Amino acid sequence: MNNAGIKAWTAKSRSVRLEYYFGGVGLFAVGAFRRDFSNAFGGSIFPATPAFLNLYGLDPGTYGDYDVSTQVNVEGVVRMTGVDFNYKQVLTFLPHWARGVQVFANGSAQRATGPSLGSFAGSNYTPRSGSWGVSLTREKYNFRVNWNYRGSQRRGEVPVSQSIGPGTFNWASKRLYVDVLGEYYFWKRIGVFANLRNVGATYEDAEIYGPSTPPHAQFRQRLDHGALWTLGVKGTF
């Protein structure tokens, strides 16, 4: 349940960034940041107390034997540090037959330090990520291939039990998606298009493990989203 008594978090941030422009046809940028959080939100599982249950008007005699999964304010300062880069450029130096080629790449890496590192977990916190691609654009057609990478993610903590030790978390595996997109115009206003998402049908594994979990017991489930291919005709009128 949500914690009705949680306090708002605050942060002090410092960042630096350097950008270089390629004469109007591209750029390269690199940056770094440090952010110190006070009262950071953290996930916690603990036995229900009368004081906590009173926030919701719940009877301790009925719900006092249950564990509560909620958010709490992390004591102390949690520090997030990270770096990122961004590059894109139209390759005007290529021969005439290769005109219209453009490339891009970007990526980021971040790390949380301090008390309760599990406070940064889930889809909003990805320690490593990146994407890159290449495209070709001409008067009658365009073609693009994009790669998208996401590193492994630590998600919610698993309650301690007789068979599950402390420090056990849910994990989402790293994955790499490849998308292929293209358009071809027969006339100025009418053409065909193809949008091929996750061409390689990359799957995602979910795992549960901690310091004492043997490798053969970590796997939980596999999500196979498959590839999504969309083909069609488009027109502008």
JOSULPE-V157009 format. One record per residue. RES is the residue in one small letter. SS is DSSP state (~ for helix, > for strand, _ for the rest). PSI is psi in whole degrees, -180 to 180 (999 if undefined). Layout:
BEGIN
res = <RES,RES>
ss = <SS,SS>
psi = <PSI,PSI>
END
This chain:
BEGIN
res = <m,n,n,a,g,i,k,a,w,t,a,k,s,r,s,v,r,l,e,y,y,f,g,g,v,g,l,f,a,v,g,a,f,r,r,d,f,s,n,a,f,g,g,s,i,f,p,a,t,p,a,f,l,n,l,y,g,l,d,p,g,t,y,g,d,y,d,v,s,t,q,v,n,v,e,g,v,v,r,m,t,g,v,d,f,n,y,k,q,v,l,t,f,l,p,h,w,a,r,g,v,q,v,f,a,n,g,s,a,q,r,a,t,g,p,s,l,g,s,f,a,g,s,n,y,t,p,r,s,g,s,w,g,v,s,l,t,r,e,k,y,n,f,r,v,n,w,n,y,r,g,s,q,r,r,g,e,v,p,v,s,q,s,i,g,p,g,t,f,n,w,a,s,k,r,l,y,v,d,v,l,g,e,y,y,f,w,k,r,i,g,v,f,a,n,l,r,n,v,g,a,t,y,e,d,a,e,i,y,g,p,s,t,p,p,h,a,q,f,r,q,r,l,d,h,g,a,l,w,t,l,g,v,k,g,t,f>
ss = <_,_,_,_,_,_,_,_,_,>,>,>,>,>,>,>,>,>,>,>,>,_,_,_,_,>,>,>,>,>,>,>,>,>,>,>,>,>,_,_,>,>,>,>,>,>,>,_,_,~,~,~,~,~,_,_,_,_,_,~,~,~,~,_,_,_,>,>,>,>,>,>,>,_,_,_,>,>,>,>,>,>,>,>,>,>,>,>,>,>,_,_,_,_,_,~,~,~,_,_,>,>,>,>,>,>,>,>,>,>,>,>,>,_,_,_,~,~,~,_,_,_,_,_,_,_,_,>,>,>,>,>,>,>,>,>,>,_,_,_,>,>,>,>,>,>,>,>,>,>,_,_,>,>,>,>,>,_,_,_,_,_,_,_,_,_,_,_,>,>,>,>,_,_,>,>,>,>,>,>,>,>,>,>,>,_,_,_,_,>,>,>,>,>,>,>,>,_,_,_,_,_,_,>,>,>,>,>,>,_,_,_,_,_,~,~,~,_,>,>,>,>,>,_,_,_,_,>,>,>,>,>,>,>,>,_,_>
psi = <159,147,108,-18,13,147,155,144,155,159,144,125,145,136,155,144,140,130,141,131,135,71,40,-1,9,-180,160,130,144,140,165,154,160,130,123,120,131,140,36,149,133,147,145,146,122,159,139,132,155,-39,-41,-42,-30,-24,-23,5,31,144,118,-30,-26,-42,3,-20,0,154,149,130,115,-178,147,164,127,130,140,-170,128,126,131,125,150,164,155,161,158,130,133,145,138,124,76,-13,-5,163,165,-36,-18,18,152,6,132,141,156,157,140,156,163,152,133,157,137,135,155,-169,146,68,-18,-5,-25,90,157,-169,-17,-9,110,110,-38,133,158,162,152,162,174,146,156,124,126,178,-39,-14,164,154,134,143,125,138,138,121,138,128,175,146,132,126,-143,150,145,133,143,136,-171,-30,-4,119,172,155,23,130,159,141,142,133,160,156,157,118,144,125,139,126,146,157,146,129,119,-41,179,-33,-6,133,-178,158,157,133,101,105,138,59,-41,4,48,135,168,132,142,132,158,121,160,-166,-29,10,122,153,-38,-13,7,-33,136,-54,163,130,118,95,-18,-177,148,112,125,122,144,-177,137,148,155,124,999>
END
